[in-house]
Amino acid sequence: MRSTVSFPARGEPVLPPSLLRNLSWPAADRTWSPDDHAFARRRGASSKLRIGGFICCSGSPGVWGPCATNSAELAVAEINRRGGILGREIELSIYDAGGPPDEVVQRAEQAMACDDLDLVIGLHTSAVRLALRKVITRNRIPYIYTSVYEGGEQTPGVVAIGETPRWQSRPSIHWLADVRKASRWYLIGSDYVWPWQSHRAVKRYIAETGGQVVGEEFVPLGEDEHEPHLARIRAAKPDVVLISLIGTDSITFNRAFGECGLAATTLRLGGAMDETVLLGIGADNSENLFCASGYFPGIGSQANDDFQIRYRAMFGPNAPPVGSLGQSSYEGLRLLEAAANKAGTLAMEPLIAAARNVVYTGARGPVTVRDGRARMSMYLAEADGLDFRLIKPI
């Protein structure tokens, strides 16, 4: 395994432009012809099921784009070999969900108008989800959101299946308090809705253990100057730093954290962290770094082993590493397959109703969704070089 990973310059896509739909023209500059409007009315006329994968392929969370795209393509290939969804072959288009939410909304509006989308799968920030959900569901298109998030998504037409603080952070905080005697916590996250809302819950969980929060800050997306944050952390003397930074922001922060010597004395607990991020951090900077997730490549299960074998067979031994964030797009499509089979239709209301109460099987193994909340096995792990070593189910 390589010990270093190179990342694109800030804002550059991590996928080749040829793999992304060409939706760069602004809607305001587009002149619509009668033929355009006729094309836009054809949704549902095709026998193919047209799915838009809105995946972050640029910006801080763009590090997950390659694995997420591969994982979605693998799911599509498998489902199509089984005859598609209710007999309809899936046609997948990938759109970049990186960048400011209003730009992503513009891409979505163009995609729905020009590409006849029947359904949207999303792996992107919660800020983008909040911006997208109204415009997508207004067009009567079901929307499956797969990323780790803050919880509480109840919008009609939307189902979210990612890890939430109640099941991811709470047992991890209790374990660190009980086993590692952690009582002083410093919280640092990206400046948008997932860290804001997650930290509110985290503070309650820390209080349950008798601990205290000795500092908190939110960092603009794309920030890579971390010396001031590290100085405040050093002055606060926490036992644990809970990190809700995403993608390359988490990579640069954790690199700096290790390089300045804090890793040897201070524990870290990551939220949106997986093997892709860990490769960027590097083995020399991963000491005392913990993570909780519903999926790790090292989980010893038949479902996971089979998934990884199929992933490598399709994309080769040098494919982007599998991690929890990226592979969640595979989970989203497996959920769709199970929900459509249960509902017997792809119409938005019955499909989403089925998706909110269904059991599906993905790389994580069986996942039960009840009342729109995904219940999956959760694991606590500690970084061991460039891999996560599982500690225990939580």
C-alpha positions in Angstrom: 0.0 0.0 0.0 1.3 3.5 -0.8 2.2 5.6 2.1 1.4 9.0 0.6 -1.5 10.3 -1.4 -1.6 13.4 -3.7 -4.7 15.5 -3.8 -5.8 18.1 -6.4 -5.5 21.8 -5.8 -8.3 23.4 -3.9 -11.5 23.4 -5.9 -10.2 21.2 -8.7 -12.3 18.1 -9.5 -10.8 14.8 -8.4 -12.5 12.9 -11.3 -11.6 13.5 -14.9 -13.9 16.0 -16.5 -14.9 13.3 -19.1 -16.7 11.3 -16.3 -18.9 14.2 -15.3 -21.9 15.5 -17.1 -21.3 18.7 -18.9 -23.7 21.0 -17.0 -21.4 24.1 -16.7 -23.6 26.6 -18.6 -25.7 28.9 -16.4 -29.4 28.4 -16.7 -29.9 32.1 -17.0 -27.8 32.2 -20.2 -29.6 29.3 -21.8 -32.2 30.0 -24.6 -34.9 27.4 -24.5 -36.3 26.2 -27.8 -39.7 24.3 -28.3 -37.7 21.1 -28.8 -36.0 21.7 -25.4 -39.4 21.9 -23.7 -40.6 18.8 -25.4 -37.5 16.9 -24.3 -38.0 18.1 -20.7 -41.6 16.7 -20.7 -40.5 13.1 -21.6 -39.7 12.0 -18.1 -40.9 8.4 -17.6 -41.2 7.8 -21.4 -37.9 5.9 -21.6 -37.7 2.3 -20.5 -34.5 3.1 -18.7 -34.4 4.3 -15.1 -32.4 7.5 -15.2 -30.6 8.1 -11.9 -28.6 11.2 -11.2 -25.7 10.6 -8.8 -25.0 14.0 -7.1 -21.5 13.2 -5.7 -18.9 15.7 -4.4 -16.1 15.5 -7.0 -14.5 18.8 -6.1 -13.8 21.0 -3.1 -13.0 19.6 0.4 -15.3 16.6 0.2 -14.1 15.7 -3.3 -11.7 13.1 -2.0 -14.6 10.7 -1.7 -15.7 11.2 -5.3 -13.7 8.4 -7.0 -14.7 5.7 -4.5 -18.3 6.9 -4.5 -18.5 6.9 -8.3 -17.0 3.5 -8.5 -19.3 2.1 -5.8 -22.4 3.5 -7.6 -21.3 2.1 -10.9 -20.7 -1.3 -9.2 -24.2 -1.3 -7.8 -25.7 -0.3 -11.1 -23.8 -3.1 -12.9 -25.0 -5.7 -10.4 -28.7 -4.5 -10.4 -28.8 -4.4 -14.2 -27.5 -7.9 -14.4 -30.4 -8.9 -12.2 -32.8 -7.3 -14.7 -32.8 -3.7 -13.4 -35.3 -2.1 -11.1 -38.8 -3.4 -11.7 -37.5 -4.5 -15.2 -36.0 -1.1 -16.0 -32.3 -0.9 -16.8 -30.5 1.8 -14.8 -28.8 4.6 -16.6 -26.5 6.5 -14.2 -25.2 10.0 -14.7 -22.8 11.6 -12.3 -23.0 15.3 -11.4 -20.5 17.3 -9.3 -22.1 18.2 -6.0 -19.1 20.1 -4.8 -18.9 23.9 -4.6 -21.5 26.4 -3.2 -25.0 24.9 -2.7 -26.6 27.4 -5.1 -24.3 26.2 -7.9 -25.2 22.6 -7.2 -28.9 23.5 -7.2 -28.4 25.1 -10.6 -26.8 21.9 -11.9 -29.7 19.9 -10.5 -32.3 22.1 -12.2 -30.4 21.7 -15.5 -30.2 17.9 -15.0 -33.9 17.5 -14.2 -34.8 19.7 -17.2 -32.4 18.2 -19.8 -31.6 14.7 -18.6 -35.0 13.4 -17.6 -33.9 12.1 -14.2 -36.2 9.7 -12.5 -34.4 9.6 -9.1 -31.5 11.2 -7.3 -28.8 9.6 -5.2 -26.8 12.1 -3.1 -23.3 11.9 -1.5 -22.5 15.5 -0.5 -22.6 17.9 2.4 -25.8 18.5 4.4 -25.7 22.1 3.3 -26.1 20.9 -0.3 -28.9 18.4 0.8 -30.9 21.3 2.4 -30.6 23.3 -0.8 -31.4 20.4 -3.1 -34.2 18.7 -1.4 -36.9 21.3 -2.2 -36.1 21.6 -5.9 -35.8 17.8 -6.3 -39.0 16.8 -4.5 -40.9 19.7 -6.1 -40.2 17.9 -9.4 -41.7 14.7 -8.0 -38.3 13.0 -8.0 -37.4 10.7 -5.1 -34.1 11.6 -3.3 -31.9 9.1 -1.4 -29.2 10.7 0.7 -26.4 8.4 1.8 -23.8 10.3 3.7 -23.1 10.5 7.4 -25.2 13.4 8.7 -26.8 15.2 11.7 -30.0 13.2 11.7 -33.6 14.3 11.6 -34.3 14.3 7.9 -38.1 14.1 7.5 -38.8 15.9 4.2 -41.4 14.1 2.1 -39.7 12.5 -0.9 -36.3 12.2 0.9 -34.8 9.2 2.7 -31.4 9.5 4.5 -29.5 6.4 5.5 -26.1 7.7 6.9 -24.7 7.4 10.4 -26.1 9.9 12.9 -24.6 11.2 16.2 -26.9 9.2 18.4 -25.5 5.9 17.1 -22.0 7.0 16.0 -20.8 9.6 18.5 -22.6 8.8 21.7 -21.2 5.2 22.3 -17.7 6.4 21.2 -17.7 9.3 23.7 -18.8 6.9 26.5 -16.1 4.4 25.5 -13.3 7.0 25.6 -14.6 8.3 28.9 -14.7 4.8 30.5 -11.7 3.2 28.9 -9.3 6.1 28.2 -10.6 8.3 31.1 -11.3 11.2 28.8 -13.1 14.1 30.4 -11.9 17.3 28.7 -13.1 17.7 25.1 -12.4 20.3 22.4 -14.7 20.4 19.4 -13.6 21.6 15.9 -15.7 21.3 12.8 -16.4 22.7 9.4 -18.7 25.7 9.4 -22.0 24.3 8.1 -25.0 22.4 9.3 -23.7 18.9 10.0 -21.0 20.0 12.5 -23.3 22.6 14.0 -26.1 20.2 14.7 -23.8 17.3 15.6 -21.9 19.3 18.2 -25.2 20.1 19.9 -25.8 16.4 20.4 -22.2 15.7 21.2 -22.3 18.2 24.1 -25.2 16.3 25.7 -23.3 13.0 25.3 -20.2 14.5 26.9 -22.3 15.8 29.8 -23.7 12.3 30.3 -20.2 11.0 31.1 -19.4 13.9 33.5 -17.0 15.5 31.0 -16.8 19.1 29.9 -16.2 21.0 26.7 -13.2 23.2 27.0 -13.3 24.8 23.6 -15.3 24.8 20.3 -14.8 26.4 16.9 -16.0 26.1 13.3 -13.7 26.4 10.4 -14.6 27.7 6.9 -14.6 25.0 4.2 -11.3 24.9 2.4 -9.3 26.3 5.3 -5.8 24.8 5.5 -4.1 27.3 7.8 -4.4 25.4 11.1 -1.7 26.9 13.4 -4.2 29.2 15.2 -6.6 26.3 15.9 -3.8 24.1 17.1 -2.5 26.9 19.4 -5.9 27.2 21.0 -6.2 23.5 21.4 -2.8 23.3 23.0 -3.7 26.1 25.5 -7.0 24.4 26.4 -5.3 21.1 27.3 -8.1 18.7 26.2 -8.0 14.9 26.6 -9.8 14.5 23.3 -10.3 16.6 20.2 -13.6 15.7 18.4 -13.1 16.5 14.7 -16.0 17.3 12.4 -13.9 18.6 9.6 -14.5 17.1 6.2 -12.4 15.7 3.4 -9.1 17.6 2.6 -9.8 20.0 5.6 -9.7 17.0 7.9 -6.5 15.7 6.2 -4.6 19.0 6.5 -5.7 19.5 10.1 -4.8 16.0 11.2 -1.4 16.2 9.4 -0.6 19.5 11.2 -1.9 18.0 14.5 0.6 15.1 14.2 3.5 17.2 12.9 3.2 19.7 15.9 3.4 16.9 18.4 -0.1 16.9 19.8 -0.9 13.4 18.5 1.4 11.8 21.1 -0.5 13.4 24.1 -4.0 14.1 22.9 -6.7 11.7 21.6 -8.7 12.4 18.5 -12.2 11.2 17.5 -13.2 11.7 13.9 -16.7 11.9 12.5 -16.6 11.9 8.7 -13.4 9.9 8.5 -12.5 6.8 6.5 -9.5 5.1 4.9 -9.3 7.7 2.1 -8.8 10.5 4.6 -6.5 8.3 6.7 -4.2 7.7 3.6 -4.0 11.5 3.2 -3.2 12.0 6.9 -0.3 9.5 6.7 0.9 6.9 9.1 3.2 9.3 10.9 0.3 11.5 11.9 -2.3 9.0 12.9 -1.3 8.2 16.5 -4.2 8.2 19.0 -6.8 8.7 16.2 -10.2 7.0 16.6 -13.2 6.8 14.4 -16.7 5.3 14.6 -18.6 4.2 11.5 -21.1 1.7 10.2 -18.6 0.4 7.7 -14.8 -0.3 7.6 -13.1 -2.4 5.0 -11.7 -4.6 7.8 -15.1 -5.8 9.0 -15.0 -9.5 8.8 -18.3 -10.3 7.2 -19.3 -12.3 4.1 -21.2 -9.3 2.7 -18.1 -7.0 3.0 -15.7 -9.6 1.7 -17.9 -10.2 -1.3 -18.3 -6.5 -1.9 -14.6 -5.9 -1.9 -13.9 -8.8 -4.2 -16.5 -7.5 -6.7 -15.1 -3.9 -6.4 -11.5 -5.0 -7.1 -12.7 -7.3 -10.0 -14.5 -4.4 -11.7 -12.0 -1.6 -11.0 -8.6 -3.3 -10.6 -6.1 -3.6 -7.7 -5.1 0.1 -7.9 -8.7 1.4 -7.7 -9.5 4.2 -5.2 -9.6 2.7 -1.7 -12.9 1.7 -0.3 -14.2 3.7 2.7 -17.4 4.3 4.5 -18.2 7.6 2.8 -17.5 6.5 -0.7 -19.2 3.1 -0.5 -22.4 4.6 0.9 -23.5 5.3 -2.7 -23.5 1.6 -3.2 -25.8 1.3 -0.1 -28.1 3.9 -1.5 -28.7 1.9 -4.7 -29.2 -1.3 -2.8 -31.8 0.5 -0.7 -33.5 1.7 -3.8 -33.7 -1.9 -5.2 -35.2 -3.2 -2.0 -37.7 -0.4 -1.7 -38.8 -0.6 -5.3 -39.3 -4.3 -5.0 -41.4 -3.8 -1.9 -43.5 -1.0 -3.3 -43.9 -2.5 -6.7 -43.6 1.0 -8.2 -41.2 3.8 -8.7 -43.8 6.5 -8.0 -42.4 8.9 -5.4 -44.9 8.5 -2.5 -45.1 4.7 -2.4 -41.4 4.3 -3.1 -40.3 6.6 -0.3 -42.9 5.1 2.1 -41.4 1.6 1.3 -37.8 3.0 1.7 -38.6 4.4 5.1 -39.5 0.9 6.4 -37.4 -1.7 4.7 -34.5 -4.1 5.2 -31.7 -4.1 2.5 -28.3 -5.7 2.3 -25.2 -3.9 1.2 -21.5 -4.0 2.0 -22.4 -3.2 5.6 -24.5 -6.4 5.8 -28.2 -6.1 6.7 -29.5 -2.6 7.4 -32.9 -2.0 8.8 -34.7 1.3 8.0 -37.6 2.1 10.4 -39.5 5.3 10.3 -36.9 6.7 8.0 -34.0 6.0 10.4 -31.3 3.5 9.4 -30.2 1.0 12.0 -26.9 -0.7 11.2 -24.0 -2.3 13.0 -21.6 0.4 14.3 -17.9 -0.1 15.0 -15.3 1.9 16.9 -11.8 1.7 15.4 -8.3 3.1 16.0 -5.9 4.2 13.3 -3.1 1.7 12.9 -0.7 3.2 10.3 -2.7 3.5 7.1 -5.6 1.3 8.2 -8.3 1.3 10.9 -8.1 -1.5 13.4 -11.4 -2.5 14.8 -11.8 -2.2 18.6 -15.4 -3.3 19.1 -18.9 -3.1 17.9 -20.7 -0.2 19.6 
